[in-house]
Amino acid sequence: MNNGIDITLNAPLKHGIVDGFTLERVVLANPLTPSTFALGRPVMQTALATDFSHVKPQDTSFTGGGLRDFFVYRDLGIAKATHGKVVAQLVRANLAPELGTGWHRHEAEFHIVIMLKGWARFMYGEKETLVEAGDCVHQAPGIAHYLFDYSPDMEYLEIVSPADFKSIDVDAPCAVPAPTPWQASPAI
């Protein structure tokens, strides 16, 4: 029996009863994923906060023009699919490290780096950190850091929120070690 009253809950529903009334339809208050239940069964929602995305390697290529000119970037379509909430991109070494990124921090709510190939050396504050293939680094919001060295085959997955995060130069808290020179390829 439906009396036409919808109840929006901000707390867990227990046994379909609120203040002695048995509920047939409940709209749960969650701004990211609205859910409706009718007679105890979920009802399919058509409005999504993000779009479906499936990007294959041949769909996008590595290009310059990203944050750093010594890297190339491959967009994975996540910024578009999430309407700017998150960016996911592959970052690959393009030129040998000379000056690195310089000391900076990001205005971001969330930032991780997953090293896929090779290695990179970072300074996080005054701590030197070697990040190798298979490693995952969560860069805490606002942490001062400096990527100063990396292998020629370095490639990492970077996931950041929001997609339009800012990079801000900061004063150096300490000296940075010299990068490892890349070996020249032998002439053929």
ROVO-806374 format. One record per atom (N, C-alpha, C): atom name; x, y negated, z. Coordinates in pm, 1 decimal, m for minus. Layout:
N
CA|X|Y|Z;
...
This chain:
188
N|84.4|116.8|0.0;
CA|0.0|0.0|0.0;
C|88.6|m122.6|0.0;
N|70.3|m211.6|m97.8;
CA|152.1|m330.9|m110.7;
C|67.4|m452.9|m81.3;
N|106.7|m529.3|20.2;
CA|29.3|m648.1|54.1;
C|85.9|m773.4|m12.5;
N|185.2|m756.4|m105.4;
CA|237.3|m869.1|m180.1;
C|343.2|m949.1|m106.4;
N|394.8|m898.8|4.6;
CA|495.3|m972.0|79.6;
C|631.1|m907.3|55.2;
N|727.5|m986.5|6.6;
CA|865.7|m940.8|m6.0;
C|941.6|m991.0|114.3;
N|1026.6|m906.9|168.8;
CA|1106.3|m945.5|283.8;
C|1252.7|m939.2|242.7;
N|1323.7|m1047.8|261.7;
CA|1466.2|m1051.8|233.2;
C|1539.3|m1030.1|363.6;
N|1628.7|m930.8|362.7;
CA|1700.5|m894.4|484.7;
C|1846.8|m933.5|474.8;
N|1900.6|m982.8|583.3;
CA|2043.0|m1009.0|592.9;
C|2107.4|m910.0|690.2;
N|2034.0|m809.8|729.4;
CA|2083.1|m708.0|822.0;
C|2042.1|m572.0|767.9;
N|2106.7|m466.1|813.6;
CA|2071.7|m332.9|764.5;
C|1925.7|m297.0|794.3;
N|1865.0|m228.7|701.3;
CA|1728.1|m182.2|716.9;
C|1732.0|m44.4|781.3;
N|1651.8|m24.0|886.1;
CA|1649.4|105.0|954.4;
C|1512.2|168.7|937.6;
N|1512.4|284.6|872.5;
CA|1392.4|367.4|858.6;
C|1276.9|296.5|789.0;
N|1303.3|193.6|709.3;
CA|1197.6|127.1|633.7;
C|1097.2|53.6|719.3;
N|1131.9|23.0|843.0;
CA|1037.1|m44.1|932.2;
C|1101.4|m172.0|985.0;
N|1030.6|m283.0|971.9;
CA|1073.2|m411.3|1027.8;
C|956.4|m465.4|1108.2;
N|979.2|m491.2|1234.9;
CA|874.8|m544.5|1323.1;
C|744.0|m465.6|1313.3;
N|755.0|m332.4|1303.7;
CA|637.1|m248.0|1304.2;
C|569.9|m230.4|1169.4;
N|615.6|m299.5|1063.8;
CA|557.4|m284.8|931.1;
C|639.3|m185.7|850.6;
N|574.6|m98.5|776.5;
CA|643.8|m9.0|685.0;
C|660.8|m81.3|553.3;
N|785.8|m85.4|503.7;
CA|816.2|m160.0|382.3;
C|813.6|m69.6|260.8;
N|751.3|m117.8|154.9;
CA|750.2|m46.1|29.2;
C|850.9|m105.6|m68.7;
N|882.0|m233.6|m56.3;
CA|975.5|m300.8|m147.2;
C|1059.0|m397.5|m65.0;
N|1192.0|m386.1|m78.4;
CA|1282.7|m473.5|m5.3;
C|1383.7|m531.3|m103.9;
N|1403.8|m660.0|m98.9;
CA|1508.8|m724.6|m176.8;
C|1620.6|m757.7|m78.7;
N|1735.5|m693.1|m97.0;
CA|1848.0|m715.2|m7.3;
C|1921.4|m842.2|m47.6;
N|1953.6|m925.3|49.3;
CA|2019.8|m1053.1|22.6;
C|2169.3|m1033.5|10.2;
N|2215.7|m1022.7|m112.1;
CA|2358.3|m1017.0|m142.5;
C|2376.1|m1093.8|m271.9;
N|2439.6|m1210.8|m268.7;
CA|2447.4|m1292.9|m387.9;
C|2526.7|m1231.8|m502.4;
N|2614.9|m1135.2|m474.3;
CA|2695.6|m1076.7|m580.2;
C|2626.7|m960.4|m648.8;
N|2556.8|m878.2|m572.4;
CA|2491.6|m761.3|m630.5;
C|2351.5|m747.2|m574.7;
N|2255.0|m818.3|m634.4;
CA|2118.7|m805.4|m584.4;
C|2068.5|m662.9|m601.7;
N|2003.7|m611.3|m498.4;
CA|1951.0|m475.3|m502.4;
C|1806.4|m476.6|m456.5;
N|1724.0|m403.2|m524.2;
CA|1584.6|m392.3|m486.9;
C|1552.7|m245.2|m466.0;
N|1475.7|m216.5|m361.5;
CA|1434.4|m80.9|m334.3;
C|1282.1|m77.8|m332.2;
N|1223.9|19.7|m400.0;
CA|1079.4|36.6|m399.9;
C|1049.3|177.7|m352.8;
N|968.5|189.1|m249.7;
CA|932.1|318.1|m193.9;
C|1055.8|404.0|m167.5;
N|1162.5|340.8|m115.7;
CA|1282.2|413.2|m77.5;
C|1376.6|447.6|m189.5;
N|1343.7|410.6|m314.8;
CA|1430.7|441.1|m428.2;
C|1487.7|311.5|m484.5;
N|1616.6|311.1|m522.9;
CA|1672.5|189.7|m583.6;
C|1606.6|161.4|m718.0;
N|1585.9|35.1|m746.8;
CA|1530.7|m9.3|m874.6;
C|1644.8|m70.1|m953.9;
N|1661.3|m31.3|m1080.6;
CA|1770.4|m79.8|m1165.2;
C|1761.7|m230.7|m1183.0;
N|1873.8|m297.4|m1160.8;
CA|1882.4|m441.3|m1181.0;
C|1941.5|m468.0|m1319.1;
N|1893.2|m568.6|m1388.1;
CA|1944.5|m599.2|m1521.1;
C|2044.8|m713.7|m1519.1;
N|2041.7|m801.7|m1422.4;
CA|2134.3|m913.6|m1416.5;
C|2261.0|m871.2|m1342.7;
N|2375.3|m888.3|m1407.3;
CA|2503.0|m853.9|m1346.3;
C|2585.3|m980.3|m1326.0;
N|2665.8|m980.8|m1220.8;
CA|2751.0|m1095.8|m1192.6;
C|2870.8|m1100.6|m1286.6;
N|2904.8|m987.5|m1348.1;
CA|3015.3|m980.8|m1443.4;
C|2969.9|m902.4|m1565.6;
N|3051.6|m907.6|m1669.7;
CA|3020.7|m836.0|m1793.4;
C|3106.0|m710.6|m1803.3;
N|3057.2|m612.1|m1876.3;
CA|3135.4|m492.9|m1904.9;
C|3252.1|m531.6|m1994.8;
N|3366.8|m470.0|m1973.3;
CA|3484.1|m495.7|m2056.2;
C|3563.4|m367.5|m2071.4;
N|3609.3|m340.9|m2192.7;
CA|3695.5|m226.4|m2220.3;
C|3794.9|m272.7|m2327.1;
N|3917.7|m295.8|m2286.7;
CA|4020.4|m345.2|m2377.9;
C|4122.5|m234.6|m2400.7;
N|4141.2|m199.0|m2526.0;
CA|4240.1|m97.8|m2564.2;
C|4371.2|m167.1|m2601.0;
N|4482.2|m93.7|m2598.1;
CA|4611.7|m156.3|m2629.4;
C|4613.9|m231.5|m2762.3;
N|4545.5|m181.3|m2863.2;
CA|4546.5|m247.3|m2993.4;
C|4454.3|m370.1|m2999.6;
N|4373.0|m391.9|m2896.2;
CA|4278.8|m504.2|m2896.4;
C|4345.9|m638.5|m2869.5;
N|4450.6|m638.4|m2789.0;
CA|4521.5|m761.8|m2758.3;
C|4671.3|m734.0|m2765.9;
N|4748.5|m836.8|m2797.9;
CA|4892.8|m819.0|m2808.1;
C|4963.1|m908.7|m2707.3;
N|5090.5|m881.0|m2685.3;
CA|5170.8|m965.8|m2599.5;
C|5199.1|m1095.9|m2673.9;
N|5178.0|m1207.4|m2605.5;
CA|5202.6|m1338.2|m2666.3;
C|5273.6|m1428.8|m2566.3;
N|5340.0|m1529.2|m2618.6;
CA|5401.1|m1631.4|m2535.8;
C|5295.5|m1733.6|m2497.1;
N|5341.3|m1842.6|m2439.1;
CA|5248.8|m1949.9|m2404.7;
C|5184.9|m1933.4|m2267.9;
N|5233.4|m1837.7|m2189.7;
CA|5180.4|m1819.3|m2055.0;
C|5251.4|m1909.9|m1956.2;
N|5241.9|m1876.3|m1830.8;
CA|5299.9|m1956.8|m1723.8;
C|5451.4|m1971.8|m1738.1;
N|5520.6|m1868.0|m1782.1;
CA|5667.1|m1869.3|m1793.9;
C|5708.3|m1840.6|m1937.7;
N|5799.0|m1921.4|m1993.5;
CA|5839.1|m1901.9|m2133.3;
C|5933.0|m1783.2|m2153.5;
N|5989.7|m1728.0|m2046.0;
CA|6079.0|m1612.5|m2058.1;
C|6004.0|m1481.2|m2042.3;
N|5872.3|m1487.3|m2028.8;
CA|5786.7|m1369.5|m2025.1;
C|5686.9|m1377.3|m2140.4;
N|5631.6|m1262.1|m2179.2;
CA|5516.8|m1257.4|m2268.9;
C|5403.8|m1190.2|m2191.7;
N|5281.3|m1222.6|m2230.6;
CA|5163.6|m1182.9|m2154.6;
C|5063.0|m1114.2|m2246.0;
N|4994.6|m1013.3|m2190.5;
CA|4886.7|m945.9|m2263.7;
C|4759.4|m955.4|m2181.1;
N|4662.3|m1027.6|m2233.2;
CA|4534.4|m1046.3|m2166.5;
C|4455.3|m915.9|m2169.8;
N|4397.7|m877.9|m2057.4;
CA|4321.2|m753.4|m2048.2;
C|4170.1|m776.6|m2048.8;
N|4127.4|m898.7|m2077.0;
CA|3985.0|m928.3|m2093.0;
C|3907.2|m947.8|m1964.4;
N|3974.6|m943.7|m1850.9;
CA|3903.9|m948.9|m1722.9;
C|3857.2|m1090.5|m1688.5;
N|3934.9|m1191.7|m1723.8;
CA|3892.6|m1330.0|m1695.7;
C|3760.1|m1360.8|m1766.0;
N|3748.8|m1317.7|m1890.3;
CA|3623.6|m1339.8|m1965.1;
C|3509.3|m1258.3|m1902.4;
N|3536.2|m1133.0|m1871.0;
CA|3431.8|m1045.3|m1817.5;
C|3382.8|m1089.0|m1679.6;
N|3470.5|m1151.5|m1600.6;
CA|3432.3|m1194.6|m1465.8;
C|3397.3|m1342.6|m1459.0;
N|3389.0|m1404.7|m1576.3;
CA|3354.0|m1548.1|m1583.4;
C|3451.2|m1632.1|m1500.4;
N|3580.4|m1596.5|m1510.2;
CA|3684.5|m1673.7|m1443.8;
C|3711.5|m1638.2|m1299.5;
N|3644.2|m1538.0|m1247.0;
CA|3667.4|m1500.5|m1106.7;
C|3802.7|m1432.5|m1087.1;
N|3847.1|m1354.1|m1187.1;
CA|3969.6|m1274.5|m1175.1;
C|4040.2|m1272.5|m1310.3;
N|4172.8|m1274.6|m1307.8;
CA|4250.6|m1249.9|m1428.9;
C|4333.5|m1124.2|m1405.7;
N|4343.0|m1041.1|m1508.1;
CA|4432.0|m924.8|m1506.4;
C|4510.9|m932.1|m1635.5;
N|4642.2|m927.9|m1622.1;
CA|4727.1|m937.9|m1740.1;
C|4852.7|m855.7|m1720.6;
N|4905.6|m807.6|m1833.3;
CA|5035.0|m741.9|m1831.8;
C|5139.5|m849.2|m1858.6;
N|5248.4|m844.3|m1784.0;
CA|5357.0|m940.9|m1797.3;
C|5483.5|m862.5|m1828.6;
N|5554.5|m904.4|m1933.7;
CA|5672.8|m831.2|m1979.2;
C|5790.2|m927.7|m1994.0;
N|5910.7|m879.4|m1959.2;
CA|6031.8|m958.4|m1979.4;
C|6050.3|m984.3|m2127.9;
N|6088.0|m1107.8|m2161.1;
CA|6109.2|m1146.4|m2299.9;
C|6250.3|m1200.4|m2320.5;
N|6300.2|m1273.7|m2223.4;
CA|6434.7|m1330.7|m2227.3;
C|6505.3|m1297.2|m2096.4;
N|6637.6|m1293.5|m2102.2;
CA|6716.4|m1263.2|m1982.5;
C|6693.8|m1369.7|m1875.2;
N|6699.3|m1328.7|m1747.7;
CA|6682.6|m1425.7|m1640.1;
C|6801.6|m1522.0|m1636.0;
N|6771.5|m1648.9|m1632.5;
CA|6876.5|m1748.7|m1617.0;
C|6850.3|m1828.3|m1490.4;
N|6737.8|m1896.5|m1487.8;
CA|6702.7|m1975.2|m1369.6;
C|6585.8|m1914.6|m1292.8;
N|6519.2|m1816.0|m1351.2;
CA|6404.2|m1755.7|m1284.9;
C|6286.2|m1851.5|m1278.5;
N|6195.6|m1822.2|m1188.6;
CA|6071.4|m1899.3|m1180.3;
C|6085.2|m2027.5|m1100.2;
N|6192.1|m2038.6|m1022.2;
CA|6201.1|m2149.0|m927.2;
C|6110.0|m2120.6|m809.1;
N|6133.9|m2191.3|m699.3;
CA|6050.4|m2173.3|m580.3;
C|5912.1|m2231.7|m607.1;
N|5810.7|m2153.6|m576.4;
CA|5673.3|m2199.5|m597.5;
C|5578.2|m2119.1|m509.7;
N|5455.8|m2162.1|m508.6;
CA|5346.9|m2089.2|m444.2;
C|5226.8|m2098.5|m537.1;
N|5129.9|m2013.8|m513.7;
CA|5008.7|m2016.7|m595.9;
C|4888.5|m2056.9|m512.1;
N|4801.9|m2133.2|m573.2;
CA|4670.6|m2158.1|m513.0;
C|4580.0|m2048.9|m565.6;
N|4570.4|m1942.6|m487.7;
CA|4492.0|m1825.4|m526.7;
C|4438.5|m1760.0|m399.9;
N|4325.1|m1694.7|m413.9;
CA|4265.4|m1622.9|m301.5;
C|4321.5|m1481.6|m290.1;
N|4366.7|m1426.8|m402.5;
CA|4413.2|m1288.1|m407.8;
C|4514.2|m1277.4|m520.2;
N|4625.9|m1206.7|m496.0;
CA|4729.4|m1193.6|m599.3;
C|4809.1|m1066.5|m572.7;
N|4803.7|m972.8|m667.2;
CA|4887.9|m854.1|m655.7;
C|4969.2|m835.4|m782.9;
N|5083.2|m772.7|m766.2;
CA|5172.1|m735.4|m875.9;
C|5197.4|m586.2|m861.6;
N|5172.2|m511.8|m968.8;
CA|5201.4|m368.2|m971.8;
C|5306.6|m347.7|m1079.6;
N|5426.3|m308.5|m1039.0;
CA|5536.2|m290.6|m1133.6;
C|5515.3|m160.9|m1210.6;
N|5506.3|m171.5|m1341.8;
CA|5482.8|m55.6|m1427.7;
C|5611.5|2.8|m1483.6;
N|5705.8|m85.1|m1519.9;
CA|5833.6|m42.2|m1576.7;
C|5943.7|m131.6|m1521.5;
N|6063.4|m76.1|m1512.8;
CA|6178.6|m155.2|m1473.3;
C|6171.2|m201.9|m1329.4;
N|6228.0|m321.6|m1304.0;
CA|6234.7|m374.9|m1168.6;
C|6243.4|m527.2|m1174.9;
N|6215.2|m589.1|m1062.2;
CA|6232.3|m734.2|m1046.5;
C|6274.1|m760.8|m903.2;
N|6354.0|m865.7|m886.3;
CA|6393.3|m907.1|m751.4;
C|6329.0|m1042.8|m723.5;
N|6262.3|m1048.4|m609.9;
CA|6192.1|m1168.4|m564.6;
C|6253.3|m1215.2|m433.4;
N|6238.0|m1340.8|m406.4;
CA|6255.6|m1394.0|m271.5;
C|6114.5|m1427.6|m224.2;
N|6076.7|m1374.8|m109.1;
CA|5951.8|m1411.5|m42.2;
C|5993.8|m1479.8|85.4;
N|5982.9|m1612.9|87.4;
CA|6040.7|m1687.5|197.4;
C|6190.1|m1662.2|194.9;
N|6247.9|m1619.9|304.7;
CA|6391.6|m1593.1|310.9;
C|6425.3|m1445.0|293.2;
N|6327.0|m1364.9|251.6;
CA|6347.8|m1221.0|238.5;
C|6359.8|m1180.0|92.0;
N|6471.4|m1116.2|57.9;
CA|6488.9|m1061.8|m77.2;
C|6411.9|m930.3|m86.5;
N|6337.4|m912.6|m196.0;
CA|6254.2|m794.6|m213.6;
C|6275.0|m736.5|m352.9;
N|6317.7|m611.2|m360.5;
CA|6331.0|m540.3|m487.0;
C|6199.3|m467.7|m513.9;
N|6137.2|m498.8|m627.0;
CA|6010.6|m436.2|m665.6;
C|6040.0|m347.6|m786.5;
N|6019.0|m216.8|m769.5;
CA|6051.5|m120.4|m874.3;
C|5924.3|m56.3|m929.6;
N|5939.5|11.7|m1043.7;
CA|5825.8|78.6|m1107.4;
C|5751.8|163.5|m1004.6;
N|5620.5|146.0|m999.7;
CA|5535.3|217.6|m904.9;
C|5503.0|137.2|m780.8;
N|5578.3|30.2|m754.1;
CA|5554.4|m52.3|m635.2;
C|5437.6|m147.8|m657.5;
N|5370.0|m180.2|m548.6;
CA|5261.9|m278.9|m549.3;
C|5292.1|m384.2|m443.4;
N|5282.1|m511.0|m481.9;
CA|5307.3|m622.0|m390.3;
C|5181.2|m706.9|m380.9;
N|5137.1|m730.4|m258.7;
CA|5030.3|m828.0|m235.8;
C|5097.7|m958.2|m196.7;
N|5086.1|m1058.3|m281.4;
CA|5142.7|m1189.5|m251.5;
C|5038.6|m1266.7|m172.3;
N|5062.1|m1278.7|m43.6;
CA|4966.3|m1347.7|43.3;
C|4942.0|m1488.8|m9.2;
N|4819.2|m1537.9|m1.1;
CA|4788.5|m1672.3|m50.8;
C|4883.8|m1776.1|7.7;
N|4943.4|m1856.3|m81.2;
CA|5028.6|m1966.1|m39.7;
C|5172.6|m1929.6|m8.2;
N|5210.8|m1801.8|m14.9;
CA|5348.0|m1764.2|20.6;
C|5446.3|m1823.9|m81.2;
N|5553.3|m1885.4|m30.8;
CA|5658.6|m1939.1|m117.6;
C|5741.5|m1822.2|m168.9;
N|5763.6|m1819.7|m300.6;
CA|5839.6|m1709.7|m358.6;
C|5914.1|m1755.1|m483.7;
N|6004.3|m1668.9|m529.1;
CA|6092.1|m1698.7|m641.2;
C|6126.4|m1566.4|m706.5;
N|6086.4|m1545.5|m830.7;
CA|6127.6|m1428.1|m906.6;
C|6257.4|m1469.1|m975.7;
N|6370.0|m1412.0|m934.0;
CA|6497.9|m1461.2|m983.8;
C|6574.9|m1361.9|m1069.4;
N|6532.0|m1235.8|m1074.2;
CA|6606.7|m1135.7|m1149.0;
C|6511.8|m1024.7|m1191.1;
N|6536.9|m967.0|m1309.2;
CA|6452.8|m857.7|m1357.9;
C|6526.8|m783.2|m1467.4;
N|6485.0|m658.9|m1487.3;
CA|6545.7|m573.7|m1589.4;
C|6487.8|m607.2|m1727.1;
N|6561.1|m574.1|m1834.0;
CA|6511.0|m602.1|m1969.2;
C|6378.6|m532.3|m2000.7;
N|6352.5|m418.6|m1934.7;
CA|6229.2|m343.6|m1960.5;
C|6118.5|m373.1|m1858.6;
N|6137.2|m476.2|m1776.8;
CA|6038.4|m507.8|m1672.5;
C|5900.4|m533.9|m1734.0;
N|5801.5|m469.3|m1675.9;
CA|5661.8|m494.7|m1712.9;
C|5576.8|m471.2|m1589.3;
N|5487.9|m566.2|m1560.5;
CA|5400.6|m548.8|m1445.4;
C|5258.8|m591.1|m1476.1;
N|5167.8|m536.3|m1399.3;
CA|5027.4|m574.0|m1403.4;
C|5006.2|m676.6|m1293.1;
N|4949.4|m789.2|m1330.7;
CA|4921.7|m896.4|m1235.3;
C|4770.9|m917.0|m1229.5;
N|4716.8|m917.6|m1108.3;
CA|4573.5|m940.2|m1087.5;
C|4560.8|m1054.0|m987.6;
N|4490.2|m1160.1|m1029.9;
CA|4481.8|m1281.2|m948.8;
C|4338.8|m1333.9|m949.9;
N|4297.7|m1388.6|m836.8;
CA|4167.7|m1456.2|m826.7;
C|4189.7|m1590.0|m757.7;
N|4136.1|m1696.3|m817.8;
CA|4059.8|m1702.9|m942.2;
C|4150.9|m1695.5|m1064.3;
N|4089.2|m1678.5|m1182.0;
CA|4165.3|m1664.9|m1305.6;
C|4247.0|m1789.5|m1337.0;
N|4198.6|m1905.2|m1300.4;
CA|4269.7|m2030.1|m1329.8;
C|4354.7|m2076.8|m1211.3;
N|4418.2|m1980.6|m1143.7;
CA|4501.8|m2012.5|m1027.9;
C|4611.0|m2112.1|m1067.5;
N|4655.1|m2188.9|m971.8;
CA|4758.4|m2289.8|m995.2;
C|4891.6|m2243.6|m937.1;
N|5000.3|m2287.3|m998.7;
CA|5135.4|m2263.0|m950.9;
C|5194.4|m2398.1|m912.3;
N|5243.5|m2408.9|m788.9;
CA|5290.7|m2536.2|m735.7;
C|5434.7|m2520.7|m688.1;
N|5523.8|m2606.2|m739.4;
CA|5663.7|m2603.0|m696.3;
C|5673.0|m2639.3|m548.8;
N|5765.8|m2572.7|m478.7;
CA|5789.5|m2599.9|m336.0;
C|5939.8|m2613.8|m312.3;
N|5975.0|m2674.2|m199.6;
CA|6115.0|m2686.1|m160.6;
C|6172.5|m2548.2|m129.1;
N|6301.1|m2531.4|m160.3;
CA|6369.2|m2403.4|m137.1;
C|6394.1|m2381.6|11.5;
N|6344.3|m2270.7|67.6;
CA|6373.3|m2241.5|207.6;
C|6512.8|m2182.3|228.2;
N|6575.5|m2133.1|117.8;
CA|6708.4|m2072.4|129.3;
C|6770.4|m2061.2|m9.7;
N|6896.5|m2022.5|m13.1;
CA|6965.6|m1999.2|m140.1;
C|6913.4|m1871.1|m204.3;
N|6928.3|m1862.6|m336.5;
CA|6880.6|m1746.9|m412.2;
C|7000.7|m1678.3|m477.2;
N|7011.5|m1545.0|m468.7;
CA|7121.9|m1473.5|m533.1;
C|7120.4|m1493.7|m684.9;
N|7234.7|m1471.9|m747.2;
CA|7246.0|m1483.2|m892.2;
C|7178.4|m1363.7|m958.6;
N|7120.9|m1385.1|m1077.5;
CA|7060.3|m1272.1|m1149.3;
C|7167.1|m1179.8|m1207.1;
N|7127.2|m1058.0|m1239.6;
CA|7213.7|m959.0|m1302.7;
C|7215.3|m986.1|m1453.7;
N|7334.2|m1010.5|m1512.5;
CA|7336.1|m1035.8|m1657.9;
C|7290.1|m912.7|m1735.6;
N|7215.7|m936.4|m1842.8;
CA|7175.3|m827.1|m1930.5;
C|7293.5|m788.2|m2016.4;
N|7309.1|m658.4|m2039.7;
CA|7416.3|m609.6|m2127.6;
C|7375.4|m631.9|m2272.7;
N|7467.9|m680.7|m2352.5;
CA|7440.8|m699.1|m2494.8;
C|7429.3|m562.7|m2559.8;
N|7336.9|m549.9|m2653.4;
CA|7322.4|m423.9|m2727.4;
C|7441.3|m408.0|m2820.8;
N|7496.4|m287.3|m2831.7;
CA|7610.7|m268.4|m2922.2;
C|7569.3|m288.4|m3068.1;
N|7658.7|m346.9|m3145.8;
CA|7630.6|m369.3|m3289.6;
C|7623.3|m234.1|m3360.7;
N|7529.9|m223.8|m3450.9;
CA|7510.0|m96.0|m3524.1;
C|7577.1|m104.3|m3658.1;
